[in-house]
Amino acid sequence: MNRLNWGVLGAANIAYDEVVPAIRRSSVGNVIAVASRNKEKAKRFNVSKIYDTYEELLLDDQIDAVYIPLPNALHKKWAIKAIDANKHVLVEKPATISKKDMEEIYEATKRNNVVFMEAFMYQFHSQHEYVKELMALGVIGDYQYVKTHFSFHLDNENDIRLNRELGGGALWDVGCYGVHALTQIIGMKPTQVSMVGKVDNKHNVDTTSVCFFTDENNRSAEVSSSFEGSFLDRYEIFGEKGAILVESAFRPDVSKDGAGKVKVTNLEGHVIENKSFTDDQYLKQIEHFQKCILNNQNPAYKAKDSLEIINYIEKSYQSLHNSSKSVNL
């Protein structure tokens, strides 16, 4: 197989602006089809095939892989349909909005020989590999406390991210990056969570929220997310000998200089390391995914890892809707 043909379920902006261009920049990717009820939005992708329904696209034998950027609540249904149609699946984060739904996807991947991956593209940026190296070398000692934050100002009352039925809410949308970084980059495995938040009366979703995690070693973390703040994406790791601050952690591509930044300070707050990293995280995600397809191997971030993340987030919401009481993980 010299080329991998892709289809896209839906004509979402994230597909048009970021993922499809990344596939086209890749060495073997070729986007040949889009399925959407909105013909005008589909036409702008400049593909050879436009389908009226997602089912029609999945029946196309020329398509090897599909990208799913649909509303969160629709991910499970179409991921499973695509997997059972023997298509490799890259689904936008969060992969599902319940642990049960993610378990169903996981079971589907086990009965079909396809590659599945949830699209946390930021994890492929080189700044996070550097963070892992610093931690492995013990530069700040054992970590004790972690803070992650992702916010932006959402001013469209009709945005689907405010629709609870479709999986809306700040934690599902941007807070999931912090949960991912905490557990997959830093490696914390929380045992308890409590969540506080501002729930919008009209939409009944969290517009600003904070999750407090603890683990069996009594280390703690807070993951904050908001639709009400200015654009800010970062995480901080506080250790026995100092701290690591990662600025532009999740969307370095839209930062002022297009770079991610890693700063190390000692206990007195003096900077002992300060580096910038420029990378193409969307392309690296696509290249990794395609390599897994061609080599018939599991991705670095697997369906089982997604199941872990979804469980943490679902339990966080259980806490929020139960007077912020602590929930065991």
C-alpha positions as a Markdown table, in Angstrom:
| # | Residue | x | y | z |
|---|---|---|---|---|
| 1 | Met | 0.0 | 0.0 | 0.0 |
| 2 | Asn | 1.7 | 3.2 | -1.2 |
| 3 | Arg | -1.1 | 5.6 | -0.4 |
| 4 | Leu | -3.7 | 5.8 | 2.3 |
| 5 | Asn | -7.1 | 7.1 | 1.2 |
| 6 | Trp | -9.0 | 9.1 | 3.8 |
| 7 | Gly | -12.7 | 10.0 | 4.2 |
| 8 | Val | -14.1 | 12.6 | 6.6 |
| 9 | Leu | -17.4 | 12.3 | 8.4 |
| 10 | Gly | -18.7 | 15.8 | 8.6 |
| 11 | Ala | -17.4 | 19.2 | 7.4 |
| 12 | Ala | -16.3 | 20.6 | 10.7 |
| 13 | Asn | -13.9 | 23.6 | 10.8 |
| 14 | Ile | -11.3 | 21.5 | 12.7 |
| 15 | Ala | -11.2 | 19.1 | 9.7 |
| 16 | Tyr | -10.9 | 21.9 | 7.1 |
| 17 | Asp | -8.5 | 24.1 | 9.0 |
| 18 | Glu | -6.1 | 21.6 | 10.6 |
| 19 | Val | -6.5 | 17.9 | 10.1 |
| 20 | Val | -7.2 | 17.6 | 6.4 |
| 21 | Pro | -4.3 | 20.0 | 5.5 |
| 22 | Ala | -2.1 | 17.8 | 7.8 |
| 23 | Ile | -3.1 | 14.7 | 6.0 |
| 24 | Arg | -2.2 | 16.4 | 2.7 |
| 25 | Arg | 1.2 | 17.4 | 4.1 |
| 26 | Ser | 1.9 | 13.8 | 5.1 |
| 27 | Ser | 3.9 | 11.4 | 3.0 |
| 28 | Val | 1.2 | 8.9 | 2.2 |
| 29 | Gly | -2.2 | 10.5 | 3.0 |
| 30 | Asn | -4.8 | 11.3 | 0.4 |
| 31 | Val | -8.2 | 12.8 | 1.3 |
| 32 | Ile | -10.7 | 11.6 | -1.3 |
| 33 | Ala | -14.1 | 12.0 | 0.3 |
| 34 | Val | -16.2 | 14.0 | 2.6 |
| 35 | Ala | -19.7 | 13.2 | 3.8 |
| 36 | Ser | -22.0 | 16.1 | 4.8 |
| 37 | Arg | -25.5 | 17.3 | 4.5 |
| 38 | Asn | -24.0 | 20.8 | 3.9 |
| 39 | Lys | -22.9 | 20.7 | 0.3 |
| 40 | Glu | -21.3 | 24.1 | 0.4 |
| 41 | Lys | -19.1 | 23.3 | 3.4 |
| 42 | Ala | -18.2 | 19.9 | 1.8 |
| 43 | Lys | -17.2 | 21.5 | -1.5 |
| 44 | Arg | -14.5 | 23.7 | 0.1 |
| 45 | Phe | -12.5 | 20.5 | 0.9 |
| 46 | Asn | -11.8 | 20.1 | -2.8 |
| 47 | Val | -12.2 | 16.3 | -2.8 |
| 48 | Ser | -13.3 | 14.0 | -5.6 |
| 49 | Lys | -16.2 | 12.5 | -3.8 |
| 50 | Ile | -18.9 | 14.2 | -1.7 |
| 51 | Tyr | -21.5 | 11.9 | 0.0 |
| 52 | Asp | -24.9 | 12.9 | 1.4 |
| 53 | Thr | -24.7 | 10.4 | 4.2 |
| 54 | Tyr | -22.0 | 8.9 | 6.4 |
| 55 | Glu | -23.2 | 5.4 | 5.6 |
| 56 | Glu | -22.4 | 6.0 | 1.9 |
| 57 | Leu | -18.8 | 7.0 | 2.7 |
| 58 | Leu | -18.3 | 4.0 | 4.9 |
| 59 | Leu | -19.4 | 1.7 | 2.0 |
| 60 | Asp | -16.7 | 3.1 | -0.2 |
| 61 | Asp | -14.0 | 0.4 | -0.6 |
| 62 | Gln | -11.4 | 2.9 | -1.8 |
| 63 | Ile | -11.3 | 4.5 | 1.7 |
| 64 | Asp | -8.8 | 3.1 | 4.1 |
| 65 | Ala | -9.2 | 5.5 | 7.1 |
| 66 | Val | -11.8 | 8.0 | 8.3 |
| 67 | Tyr | -11.5 | 11.1 | 10.5 |
| 68 | Ile | -14.5 | 11.8 | 12.7 |
| 69 | Pro | -14.8 | 15.5 | 13.8 |
| 70 | Leu | -18.6 | 15.2 | 14.7 |
| 71 | Pro | -20.2 | 16.5 | 17.9 |
| 72 | Asn | -18.9 | 14.6 | 20.9 |
| 73 | Ala | -22.2 | 12.7 | 21.5 |
| 74 | Leu | -22.0 | 11.2 | 18.0 |
| 75 | His | -18.5 | 9.9 | 18.2 |
| 76 | Lys | -19.4 | 6.4 | 19.5 |
| 77 | Lys | -22.0 | 5.6 | 17.0 |
| 78 | Trp | -20.0 | 6.5 | 13.9 |
| 79 | Ala | -16.6 | 5.2 | 15.3 |
| 80 | Ile | -18.1 | 1.8 | 15.8 |
| 81 | Lys | -19.8 | 1.9 | 12.4 |
| 82 | Ala | -16.5 | 2.8 | 10.8 |
| 83 | Ile | -14.6 | 0.2 | 12.7 |
| 84 | Asp | -17.1 | -2.5 | 11.7 |
| 85 | Ala | -16.8 | -1.3 | 8.1 |
| 86 | Asn | -13.1 | -2.2 | 8.4 |
| 87 | Lys | -11.9 | 1.5 | 8.3 |
| 88 | His | -9.1 | 2.8 | 10.5 |
| 89 | Val | -10.5 | 5.5 | 12.7 |
| 90 | Leu | -9.0 | 8.8 | 14.0 |
| 91 | Val | -11.8 | 10.4 | 16.1 |
| 92 | Glu | -11.7 | 13.9 | 17.5 |
| 93 | Lys | -11.3 | 14.2 | 21.3 |
| 94 | Pro | -13.1 | 13.4 | 23.5 |
| 95 | Ala | -13.6 | 10.0 | 21.9 |
| 96 | Thr | -16.9 | 9.6 | 23.8 |
| 97 | Ile | -18.8 | 11.2 | 26.7 |
| 98 | Ser | -19.2 | 8.1 | 28.8 |
| 99 | Lys | -17.1 | 5.2 | 30.0 |
| 100 | Lys | -19.7 | 2.7 | 28.7 |
| 101 | Asp | -19.6 | 4.2 | 25.2 |
| 102 | Met | -15.8 | 4.0 | 25.2 |
| 103 | Glu | -15.9 | 0.4 | 26.3 |
| 104 | Glu | -18.1 | -0.4 | 23.3 |
| 105 | Ile | -15.6 | 1.2 | 21.0 |
| 106 | Tyr | -12.8 | -0.7 | 22.7 |
| 107 | Glu | -14.7 | -4.0 | 22.1 |
| 108 | Ala | -15.2 | -3.0 | 18.4 |
| 109 | Thr | -11.4 | -2.5 | 18.0 |
| 110 | Lys | -10.8 | -6.0 | 19.4 |
| 111 | Arg | -13.0 | -7.7 | 16.9 |
| 112 | Asn | -11.7 | -5.8 | 13.9 |
| 113 | Asn | -8.1 | -5.5 | 12.7 |
| 114 | Val | -8.1 | -1.8 | 12.4 |
| 115 | Val | -6.2 | 1.1 | 14.1 |
| 116 | Phe | -8.2 | 3.4 | 16.4 |
| 117 | Met | -6.9 | 6.6 | 18.0 |
| 118 | Glu | -8.4 | 9.5 | 19.8 |
| 119 | Ala | -7.0 | 12.8 | 18.3 |
| 120 | Phe | -5.1 | 14.5 | 21.2 |
| 121 | Met | -2.7 | 16.0 | 18.6 |
| 122 | Tyr | -0.8 | 18.1 | 21.2 |
| 123 | Gln | 0.9 | 15.0 | 22.7 |
| 124 | Phe | 3.0 | 14.6 | 19.5 |
| 125 | His | 4.7 | 18.0 | 20.0 |
| 126 | Ser | 8.4 | 17.7 | 20.9 |
| 127 | Gln | 8.0 | 20.0 | 24.0 |
| 128 | His | 6.3 | 17.2 | 25.9 |
| 129 | Glu | 9.0 | 14.7 | 25.1 |
| 130 | Tyr | 11.4 | 17.2 | 26.7 |
| 131 | Val | 9.2 | 17.4 | 29.8 |
| 132 | Lys | 9.3 | 13.7 | 30.1 |
| 133 | Glu | 13.1 | 13.7 | 29.8 |
| 134 | Leu | 13.4 | 16.4 | 32.5 |
| 135 | Met | 11.2 | 14.3 | 34.8 |
| 136 | Ala | 13.0 | 11.1 | 34.1 |
| 137 | Leu | 16.3 | 12.8 | 34.9 |
| 138 | Gly | 14.9 | 14.0 | 38.3 |
| 139 | Val | 15.6 | 17.7 | 37.5 |
| 140 | Ile | 12.8 | 18.8 | 39.8 |
| 141 | Gly | 12.7 | 15.6 | 41.9 |
| 142 | Asp | 9.5 | 13.7 | 42.5 |
| 143 | Tyr | 6.4 | 15.9 | 41.6 |
| 144 | Gln | 4.0 | 16.8 | 44.4 |
| 145 | Tyr | 1.5 | 19.1 | 42.7 |
| 146 | Val | 0.3 | 19.8 | 39.2 |
| 147 | Lys | -1.8 | 22.6 | 37.7 |
| 148 | Thr | -3.2 | 22.5 | 34.2 |
| 149 | His | -5.3 | 25.3 | 32.6 |
| 150 | Phe | -7.1 | 25.8 | 29.2 |
| 151 | Ser | -9.5 | 28.6 | 28.6 |
| 152 | Phe | -10.9 | 30.8 | 25.8 |
| 153 | His | -13.8 | 33.2 | 25.4 |
| 154 | Leu | -16.9 | 31.5 | 23.9 |
| 155 | Asp | -19.4 | 34.1 | 22.9 |
| 156 | Asn | -21.7 | 32.2 | 20.5 |
| 157 | Glu | -24.9 | 31.2 | 22.4 |
| 158 | Asn | -25.7 | 28.6 | 19.7 |
| 159 | Asp | -22.3 | 26.9 | 19.8 |
| 160 | Ile | -22.6 | 23.1 | 20.2 |
| 161 | Arg | -20.1 | 23.2 | 23.0 |
| 162 | Leu | -22.9 | 24.6 | 25.1 |
| 163 | Asn | -25.3 | 21.8 | 24.2 |
| 164 | Arg | -25.3 | 19.2 | 27.0 |
| 165 | Glu | -27.1 | 16.6 | 24.8 |
| 166 | Leu | -24.2 | 16.8 | 22.3 |
| 167 | Gly | -21.5 | 16.5 | 25.0 |
| 168 | Gly | -21.0 | 20.2 | 25.7 |
| 169 | Gly | -19.1 | 21.7 | 28.7 |
| 170 | Ala | -15.7 | 23.2 | 29.4 |
| 171 | Leu | -14.2 | 20.1 | 30.9 |
| 172 | Trp | -15.2 | 17.9 | 27.9 |
| 173 | Asp | -14.0 | 20.5 | 25.4 |
| 174 | Val | -10.8 | 22.0 | 26.7 |
| 175 | Gly | -10.4 | 20.5 | 30.2 |
| 176 | Cys | -9.9 | 17.0 | 28.6 |
| 177 | Tyr | -6.4 | 18.2 | 27.5 |
| 178 | Gly | -5.4 | 18.9 | 31.1 |
| 179 | Val | -6.7 | 15.5 | 32.2 |
| 180 | His | -4.7 | 13.9 | 29.4 |
| 181 | Ala | -1.5 | 15.8 | 30.2 |
| 182 | Leu | -1.8 | 15.0 | 33.8 |
| 183 | Thr | -2.3 | 11.2 | 33.3 |
| 184 | Gln | -0.5 | 10.5 | 30.0 |
| 185 | Ile | 2.4 | 13.0 | 29.9 |
| 186 | Ile | 3.1 | 13.5 | 33.6 |
| 187 | Gly | 1.9 | 10.0 | 34.5 |
| 188 | Met | -0.3 | 10.6 | 37.5 |
| 189 | Lys | -2.9 | 7.9 | 38.2 |
| 190 | Pro | -5.5 | 9.6 | 40.4 |
| 191 | Thr | -7.5 | 7.6 | 42.9 |
| 192 | Gln | -10.0 | 10.4 | 43.8 |
| 193 | Val | -11.6 | 13.5 | 42.2 |
| 194 | Ser | -13.9 | 16.3 | 43.2 |
| 195 | Met | -15.1 | 18.9 | 40.8 |
| 196 | Val | -16.5 | 22.4 | 41.3 |
| 197 | Gly | -17.8 | 24.6 | 38.6 |
| 198 | Lys | -20.1 | 27.3 | 37.3 |
| 199 | Val | -23.0 | 25.6 | 35.5 |
| 200 | Asp | -24.8 | 27.8 | 33.1 |
| 201 | Asn | -28.5 | 28.0 | 33.9 |
| 202 | Lys | -29.6 | 28.2 | 30.3 |
| 203 | His | -27.5 | 25.5 | 28.8 |
| 204 | Asn | -26.9 | 23.3 | 31.9 |
| 205 | Val | -23.2 | 22.8 | 31.1 |
| 206 | Asp | -20.1 | 23.9 | 33.0 |
| 207 | Thr | -18.7 | 27.1 | 31.6 |
| 208 | Thr | -15.9 | 27.3 | 34.1 |
| 209 | Ser | -14.8 | 24.4 | 36.2 |
| 210 | Val | -11.9 | 22.9 | 38.3 |
| 211 | Cys | -11.2 | 19.3 | 39.0 |
| 212 | Phe | -9.1 | 18.4 | 42.1 |
| 213 | Phe | -7.3 | 15.0 | 41.8 |
| 214 | Thr | -5.3 | 13.1 | 44.4 |
| 215 | Asp | -3.4 | 9.8 | 44.1 |
| 216 | Glu | -2.4 | 7.0 | 46.4 |
| 217 | Asn | 0.9 | 8.9 | 47.2 |
| 218 | Asn | -1.1 | 12.0 | 48.4 |
| 219 | Arg | 0.1 | 14.0 | 45.3 |
| 220 | Ser | -2.5 | 16.4 | 44.1 |
| 221 | Ala | -3.5 | 18.2 | 40.9 |
| 222 | Glu | -6.0 | 20.7 | 39.7 |
| 223 | Val | -7.4 | 20.8 | 36.1 |
| 224 | Ser | -9.1 | 24.1 | 35.3 |
| 225 | Ser | -11.0 | 24.9 | 32.1 |
| 226 | Ser | -13.2 | 27.8 | 31.0 |
| 227 | Phe | -15.3 | 29.2 | 28.2 |
| 228 | Glu | -15.2 | 32.6 | 30.0 |
| 229 | Gly | -11.5 | 33.5 | 30.1 |
| 230 | Ser | -8.9 | 34.8 | 27.6 |
| 231 | Phe | -7.0 | 32.2 | 25.6 |
| 232 | Leu | -4.5 | 30.5 | 27.8 |
| 233 | Asp | -3.2 | 26.9 | 27.7 |
| 234 | Arg | -0.5 | 25.7 | 30.0 |
| 235 | Tyr | 0.5 | 23.2 | 32.7 |
| 236 | Glu | 2.9 | 23.4 | 35.6 |
| 237 | Ile | 4.6 | 20.6 | 37.6 |
| 238 | Phe | 5.8 | 21.4 | 41.1 |
| 239 | Gly | 8.5 | 19.1 | 42.4 |
| 240 | Glu | 10.7 | 18.6 | 45.5 |
| 241 | Lys | 13.6 | 20.6 | 43.8 |
| 242 | Gly | 11.8 | 23.0 | 41.5 |
| 243 | Ala | 9.1 | 23.4 | 38.9 |
| 244 | Ile | 8.4 | 22.9 | 35.2 |
| 245 | Leu | 6.1 | 25.4 | 33.4 |
| 246 | Val | 4.9 | 24.5 | 29.9 |
| 247 | Glu | 3.3 | 27.5 | 28.1 |
| 248 | Ser | 1.3 | 27.2 | 24.9 |
| 249 | Ala | 1.1 | 23.5 | 26.0 |
| 250 | Phe | -1.9 | 22.4 | 23.9 |
| 251 | Arg | -2.1 | 24.8 | 20.9 |
| 252 | Pro | 1.4 | 26.1 | 20.4 |
| 253 | Asp | 0.6 | 26.5 | 16.7 |
| 254 | Val | -1.7 | 29.5 | 17.5 |
| 255 | Ser | 0.6 | 31.2 | 20.0 |
| 256 | Lys | 2.2 | 34.5 | 19.0 |
| 257 | Asp | 5.5 | 32.9 | 17.8 |
| 258 | Gly | 4.1 | 29.5 | 17.0 |
| 259 | Ala | 6.2 | 27.8 | 19.6 |
| 260 | Gly | 5.7 | 25.8 | 22.8 |
| 261 | Lys | 7.8 | 26.9 | 25.8 |
| 262 | Val | 9.3 | 24.9 | 28.6 |
| 263 | Lys | 10.7 | 26.7 | 31.6 |
| 264 | Val | 12.4 | 25.1 | 34.6 |
| 265 | Thr | 12.8 | 27.0 | 37.9 |
| 266 | Asn | 14.5 | 26.1 | 41.2 |
| 267 | Leu | 12.8 | 26.4 | 44.6 |
| 268 | Glu | 13.8 | 30.1 | 44.8 |
| 269 | Gly | 12.0 | 30.7 | 41.5 |
| 270 | His | 15.1 | 31.3 | 39.5 |
| 271 | Val | 15.0 | 30.1 | 35.9 |
| 272 | Ile | 17.6 | 27.4 | 35.3 |
| 273 | Glu | 16.3 | 26.2 | 31.9 |
| 274 | Asn | 14.2 | 27.9 | 29.2 |
| 275 | Lys | 13.6 | 26.4 | 25.8 |
| 276 | Ser | 11.2 | 27.0 | 22.9 |
| 277 | Phe | 10.0 | 24.2 | 20.6 |
| 278 | Thr | 8.5 | 24.6 | 17.1 |
| 279 | Asp | 6.8 | 21.5 | 15.7 |
| 280 | Asp | 4.0 | 20.4 | 13.4 |
| 281 | Gln | 1.8 | 18.5 | 15.9 |
| 282 | Tyr | -1.0 | 17.8 | 13.5 |
| 283 | Leu | 1.3 | 16.4 | 10.9 |
| 284 | Lys | 3.2 | 14.3 | 13.5 |
| 285 | Gln | -0.2 | 12.9 | 14.7 |
| 286 | Ile | -1.2 | 11.9 | 11.2 |
| 287 | Glu | 2.2 | 10.4 | 10.4 |
| 288 | His | 2.1 | 8.3 | 13.5 |
| 289 | Phe | -1.4 | 7.1 | 12.8 |
| 290 | Gln | -0.6 | 6.2 | 9.2 |
| 291 | Lys | 2.6 | 4.4 | 10.2 |
| 292 | Cys | 0.6 | 2.3 | 12.6 |
| 293 | Ile | -1.8 | 1.4 | 9.8 |
| 294 | Leu | 1.0 | 0.5 | 7.4 |
| 295 | Asn | 3.0 | -1.5 | 10.0 |
| 296 | Asn | -0.1 | -3.1 | 11.5 |
| 297 | Gln | 0.8 | -1.9 | 15.0 |
| 298 | Asn | -1.0 | -0.2 | 17.9 |
| 299 | Pro | -0.6 | 3.6 | 18.3 |
| 300 | Ala | 1.3 | 5.0 | 21.2 |
| 301 | Tyr | -2.0 | 6.3 | 22.6 |
| 302 | Lys | -4.4 | 3.4 | 22.5 |
| 303 | Ala | -8.1 | 2.8 | 22.9 |
| 304 | Lys | -7.4 | 1.5 | 26.4 |
| 305 | Asp | -5.8 | 4.8 | 27.3 |
| 306 | Ser | -8.8 | 6.7 | 26.0 |
| 307 | Leu | -11.0 | 4.6 | 28.3 |
| 308 | Glu | -8.9 | 5.7 | 31.2 |
| 309 | Ile | -9.3 | 9.4 | 30.3 |
| 310 | Ile | -13.1 | 9.1 | 29.7 |
| 311 | Asn | -13.5 | 7.4 | 33.1 |
| 312 | Tyr | -11.7 | 10.3 | 34.9 |
| 313 | Ile | -13.8 | 12.9 | 33.2 |
| 314 | Glu | -17.1 | 11.1 | 33.7 |
| 315 | Lys | -16.4 | 10.6 | 37.4 |
| 316 | Ser | -15.5 | 14.3 | 37.6 |
| 317 | Tyr | -18.9 | 15.2 | 36.3 |
| 318 | Gln | -20.5 | 12.8 | 38.8 |
| 319 | Ser | -18.8 | 14.8 | 41.5 |
| 320 | Leu | -19.9 | 18.2 | 40.1 |
| 321 | His | -23.6 | 17.1 | 39.9 |
| 322 | Asn | -23.5 | 15.6 | 43.4 |
| 323 | Ser | -22.6 | 18.7 | 45.4 |
| 324 | Ser | -18.9 | 18.3 | 44.4 |
| 325 | Lys | -18.5 | 15.3 | 46.7 |
| 326 | Ser | -15.3 | 13.3 | 46.2 |
| 327 | Val | -15.6 | 10.3 | 43.9 |
| 328 | Asn | -13.3 | 7.3 | 43.9 |
| 329 | Leu | -11.6 | 6.5 | 40.5 |
